[in-house]
């Protein structure tokens, strides 16, 4: 005899395995020899609840980008800008490694995720020196050494893209919040020198971050102690920043300047350092000046592309 453990109905058909009333699996009934009681009910433990906000261990953040063996990767936590500035800087990863380039020696590279305050300074009060329409020519007496940019295309494809064509290195970040920096070798020092580069906005797109010239940079640790002279040709404006570990600080906020050529026209950015007094020129005209207080001693030149737009760089050179 078989019995339903749920409704207690009995069946004499030994070939029947399921209760005809409720479908429960039939068990051997009390008529079986040596078994006068119903089988025990097996209690199943409740499933372990899943935590909806399970914490993820972030003590060991992942590394981004290409990394040569035995080359350390530096990273930093998010740091808000001080004072009233709205600038914030989130470091996804700083690749302070090196990439061997064909004919270009060794170049350090770094990539950051950032956003900047787009507030512009009033050019009528912010410009340190009023030169009117007078143009100051470059120091032609200096002996210039040109950096070969043809091999500077080996960027991290996760963050940027670069190609060299018709004498220009065209580089742009994959997202608008990124900027990407490439640094020259130690022979291209910017201390007490004139450093210049020609830049061109390929697609005439605006950028909140800008693009331009890096100077006084540690050749092995980009964006640790250096400056950047940046423009946004679409809005005819420039800014000057300095870098410390995990931080970008505006020395001169976005300032409009009529000397900047808009559209896809070329603009020449020039930095002249004389015993720490730094003068900054656009297309041969002085637009601003700063004091060198935080640059890397014996620092080098580099290029900076930000805002997710392709920028063409050419004629990166240093003169003594």
C-alpha positions as CSV (number, residue, x, y, z in Angstrom):
1,X,0.0,0.0,0.0
2,X,1.1,3.5,-0.7
3,X,0.0,6.7,1.0
4,X,0.0,10.4,0.1
5,X,2.0,12.3,2.8
6,X,0.0,15.4,2.1
7,X,-3.7,14.3,2.1
8,X,-3.2,10.9,3.7
9,X,-5.1,9.1,0.9
10,X,-4.0,5.5,0.4
11,X,-3.6,3.5,-2.8
12,X,-3.2,-0.3,-3.3
13,X,-1.7,0.0,-6.8
14,X,2.1,-0.4,-6.2
15,X,2.7,0.9,-9.7
16,X,1.2,4.3,-8.8
17,X,3.8,6.9,-7.8
18,X,1.8,10.1,-7.5
19,X,-1.3,11.1,-5.6
20,X,-4.3,11.5,-7.9
21,X,-5.7,14.4,-5.9
22,X,-2.7,16.7,-5.3
23,X,0.1,15.2,-7.3
24,X,2.4,14.5,-4.3
25,X,4.9,11.7,-4.5
26,X,3.5,8.6,-2.8
27,X,5.3,6.9,0.1
28,X,5.1,3.4,1.3
29,X,2.2,3.1,3.8
30,X,2.0,1.4,7.2
31,X,1.0,-1.9,5.8
32,X,4.6,-2.6,4.8
33,X,6.4,-4.9,7.1
34,X,8.4,-3.2,9.8
35,X,7.1,0.2,9.0
36,X,4.0,1.4,10.9
37,X,4.5,5.1,10.5
38,X,4.7,7.7,7.9
39,X,8.1,8.7,6.6
40,X,9.7,11.7,8.3
41,X,9.5,15.0,6.6
42,X,12.8,16.5,5.6
43,X,13.0,20.2,6.4
44,X,15.0,22.3,3.9
45,X,16.9,25.3,5.2
46,X,15.9,28.7,3.9
47,X,18.2,30.1,1.1
48,X,20.9,32.5,2.2
49,X,19.8,36.1,1.5
50,X,21.8,38.0,-1.1
51,X,23.1,41.4,0.2
52,X,21.7,44.0,-2.2
53,X,24.6,46.5,-1.5
54,X,27.5,44.1,-1.2
55,X,30.7,45.9,-0.7
56,X,33.5,45.6,-3.3
57,X,37.1,45.5,-2.2
58,X,38.8,48.5,-3.8
59,X,42.0,48.2,-1.8
60,X,43.8,47.0,-5.0
61,X,42.6,49.2,-7.9
62,X,43.2,47.8,-11.4
63,X,45.9,49.1,-13.6
64,X,45.1,50.7,-16.9
65,X,47.0,50.8,-20.1
66,X,50.2,49.4,-21.4
67,X,53.0,48.8,-18.9
68,X,56.5,47.9,-19.5
69,X,58.1,45.2,-17.2
70,X,59.5,46.6,-13.9
71,X,57.9,50.1,-14.6
72,X,55.7,51.3,-11.7
73,X,52.3,52.7,-12.2
74,X,51.2,55.7,-10.1
75,X,47.7,56.5,-9.1
76,X,45.9,59.0,-6.9
77,X,42.6,59.4,-5.2
78,X,40.0,61.9,-6.3
79,X,40.9,65.4,-5.0
80,X,38.6,68.4,-5.2
81,X,40.0,71.8,-6.1
82,X,40.6,74.2,-3.3
83,X,39.0,77.5,-2.7
84,X,36.1,78.6,-4.9
85,X,37.3,76.8,-8.0
86,X,34.9,74.2,-9.5
87,X,37.7,72.2,-11.0
88,X,37.8,68.5,-10.1
89,X,40.3,65.9,-11.1
90,X,39.8,62.2,-11.1
91,X,42.8,60.1,-11.9
92,X,41.9,56.9,-13.7
93,X,45.5,56.0,-14.1
94,X,48.8,57.6,-14.7
95,X,51.1,55.6,-16.8
96,X,54.5,56.9,-15.9
97,X,56.2,54.3,-18.1
98,X,58.1,54.5,-21.3
99,X,57.5,53.5,-24.9
100,X,60.4,52.9,-27.3
101,X,59.8,54.8,-30.5
102,X,61.2,54.5,-34.0
103,X,63.6,57.4,-34.5
104,X,62.0,59.3,-31.6
105,X,63.9,57.9,-28.6
106,X,61.9,57.3,-25.5
107,X,58.7,59.1,-24.6
108,X,56.8,59.1,-21.3
109,X,53.0,59.1,-21.5
110,X,50.2,59.7,-19.1
111,X,46.4,59.8,-19.2
112,X,44.0,61.5,-16.8
113,X,40.2,61.8,-16.5
114,X,39.2,65.3,-15.7
115,X,36.8,68.1,-16.0
116,X,37.5,71.8,-15.6
117,X,35.8,75.0,-14.6
118,X,34.7,76.6,-17.9
119,X,34.5,80.1,-16.3
120,X,36.5,82.6,-18.3
121,X,38.5,85.4,-17.0
122,X,37.8,88.9,-18.2
123,X,40.6,89.6,-20.7
124,X,40.4,93.3,-20.1
125,X,41.6,92.9,-16.5
126,X,43.3,89.5,-16.5
127,X,46.0,90.0,-19.1
128,X,49.2,90.9,-17.3
129,X,50.8,92.9,-20.1
130,X,48.9,95.0,-22.6
131,X,50.8,94.9,-25.8
132,X,48.0,96.3,-28.1
133,X,48.5,95.0,-31.6
134,X,52.3,95.0,-31.4
135,X,53.8,91.6,-32.5
136,X,57.0,90.3,-30.8
137,X,58.9,88.0,-33.1
138,X,60.5,84.8,-31.9
139,X,64.1,84.8,-30.9
140,X,65.6,83.8,-34.2
141,X,69.1,83.9,-32.7
142,X,68.4,80.7,-30.6
143,X,69.6,77.4,-32.0
144,X,66.5,75.2,-32.1
145,X,66.4,71.4,-31.9
146,X,63.3,69.7,-33.3
147,X,61.6,66.8,-31.6
148,X,60.8,64.0,-34.1
149,X,57.0,63.4,-33.6
150,X,56.7,60.7,-36.3
151,X,57.2,57.9,-33.7
152,X,54.8,59.3,-31.1
153,X,51.9,57.3,-32.3
154,X,52.2,54.4,-29.7
155,X,49.5,55.7,-27.3
156,X,47.2,53.7,-25.1
157,X,44.3,52.8,-27.4
158,X,41.9,52.6,-24.4
159,X,42.2,56.3,-23.9
160,X,43.6,57.9,-27.0
161,X,44.3,57.6,-30.7
162,X,47.2,59.0,-32.7
163,X,48.6,58.9,-36.2
164,X,51.3,60.7,-38.1
165,X,50.6,62.1,-41.5
166,X,51.9,64.9,-43.7
167,X,54.3,66.1,-41.0
168,X,51.7,66.3,-38.2
169,X,51.0,64.1,-35.2
170,X,47.2,64.0,-34.9
171,X,46.2,62.9,-31.4
172,X,42.8,62.9,-29.6
173,X,41.3,61.3,-26.5
174,X,38.5,58.8,-26.7
175,X,36.3,60.8,-24.3
176,X,35.7,64.5,-23.7
177,X,36.7,64.2,-20.0
178,X,40.2,62.8,-20.7
179,X,43.4,64.5,-21.5
180,X,46.5,62.7,-22.8
181,X,50.1,63.8,-22.4
182,X,53.2,62.7,-24.2
183,X,56.7,63.8,-23.0
184,X,60.0,64.1,-24.8
185,X,63.3,62.6,-23.8
186,X,65.7,64.2,-21.3
187,X,67.7,66.0,-24.0
188,X,64.9,68.4,-24.7
189,X,65.1,70.5,-21.6
190,X,63.0,73.6,-21.3
191,X,64.9,75.4,-18.5
192,X,66.3,78.8,-19.7
193,X,65.1,77.9,-23.2
194,X,62.5,78.8,-25.8
195,X,60.0,76.0,-26.4
196,X,57.3,76.1,-29.1
197,X,54.9,73.9,-30.9
198,X,52.3,74.4,-33.7
199,X,48.8,73.2,-33.1
200,X,45.7,72.8,-35.2
201,X,42.1,72.0,-34.3
202,X,41.3,69.4,-37.0
203,X,37.5,69.4,-36.7
204,X,36.9,72.9,-35.4
205,X,35.3,71.4,-32.3
206,X,35.4,73.2,-28.9
207,X,37.1,71.7,-25.8
208,X,36.8,72.5,-22.1
209,X,40.2,71.1,-21.4
210,X,42.3,72.5,-24.3
211,X,45.4,71.4,-26.1
212,X,48.9,72.6,-26.4
213,X,52.4,72.6,-24.9
214,X,53.8,70.9,-21.8
215,X,57.0,72.3,-20.3
216,X,59.3,71.8,-17.3
217,X,58.1,68.1,-17.0
218,X,59.8,65.2,-15.3
219,X,60.8,63.1,-18.3
220,X,60.1,59.9,-16.4
221,X,57.1,60.9,-14.4
222,X,54.7,63.0,-16.5
223,X,52.1,65.2,-14.7
224,X,53.9,65.2,-11.4
225,X,55.7,68.6,-11.7
226,X,55.1,70.6,-14.9
227,X,53.1,73.3,-16.6
228,X,50.8,73.3,-19.6
229,X,50.0,76.2,-22.0
230,X,46.7,75.4,-23.6
231,X,44.3,76.9,-26.1
232,X,40.8,76.4,-27.4
233,X,40.8,77.9,-30.9
234,X,37.1,77.5,-31.4
235,X,36.4,80.0,-28.6
236,X,39.8,81.9,-29.1
237,X,40.9,81.5,-25.5
238,X,43.9,80.1,-23.6
239,X,44.7,78.9,-20.1
240,X,47.8,78.0,-18.1
241,X,47.9,75.1,-15.6
242,X,50.4,73.4,-13.4
243,X,50.4,69.7,-12.4
244,X,51.2,68.0,-9.1
245,X,50.5,64.4,-8.3
246,X,46.9,63.7,-9.1
247,X,46.0,67.3,-9.5
248,X,45.7,70.0,-12.2
249,X,45.5,73.6,-11.0
250,X,44.7,76.7,-13.1
251,X,47.3,79.4,-12.8
252,X,45.5,81.5,-15.5
253,X,41.8,80.6,-16.1
254,X,40.4,80.6,-19.6
255,X,41.1,84.0,-21.1
256,X,40.0,85.2,-24.5
257,X,42.6,86.5,-26.9
258,X,42.2,88.0,-30.3
259,X,45.6,86.7,-31.4
260,X,44.4,83.1,-31.5
261,X,43.4,82.0,-35.0
262,X,40.1,80.1,-35.0
263,X,38.8,77.3,-37.3
264,X,41.4,74.8,-38.5
265,X,44.1,77.4,-38.8
266,X,47.5,76.8,-37.2
267,X,48.5,78.5,-34.0
268,X,52.1,78.6,-32.7
269,X,52.4,78.4,-28.9
270,X,55.7,79.5,-27.4
271,X,57.2,79.5,-23.9
272,X,60.3,81.5,-23.0
273,X,62.0,80.8,-19.7
274,X,64.6,83.1,-18.4
275,X,65.8,82.3,-14.9
276,X,62.3,81.2,-13.9
277,X,60.6,84.2,-15.5
278,X,58.3,82.6,-18.0
279,X,56.7,84.5,-20.9
280,X,54.0,82.9,-23.0
281,X,53.4,83.8,-26.7
282,X,50.7,82.9,-29.2
283,X,51.5,83.5,-32.9
284,X,54.5,85.6,-31.9
285,X,52.6,87.9,-29.5
286,X,53.1,87.8,-25.8
287,X,49.8,87.1,-24.0
288,X,50.8,86.3,-20.4
289,X,53.6,85.6,-18.0
290,X,54.2,83.4,-14.8
291,X,56.9,82.6,-12.4
292,X,58.4,79.1,-12.3
293,X,57.9,77.8,-8.7
294,X,56.8,74.2,-9.2
295,X,58.4,73.0,-12.4
296,X,60.8,70.0,-12.5
297,X,64.4,71.1,-12.5
298,X,65.8,70.0,-15.8
299,X,62.3,69.3,-17.1
300,X,61.4,68.6,-20.7
301,X,58.8,69.5,-23.3
302,X,55.7,67.6,-24.3
303,X,52.2,67.9,-25.8
304,X,48.8,67.8,-24.3
305,X,45.5,66.9,-26.0
306,X,42.2,67.0,-24.2
307,X,38.5,67.1,-24.7
308,X,37.9,64.3,-27.1
309,X,38.8,66.2,-30.3
310,X,41.6,65.4,-32.7
311,X,44.5,67.9,-32.6
312,X,47.4,68.2,-35.0
313,X,50.8,68.9,-33.5
314,X,53.9,69.8,-35.5
315,X,57.3,71.6,-35.2
316,X,57.8,70.8,-31.5
317,X,61.3,72.4,-30.9
318,X,63.5,73.8,-28.2
319,X,66.1,76.6,-28.6
320,X,68.8,77.7,-26.2
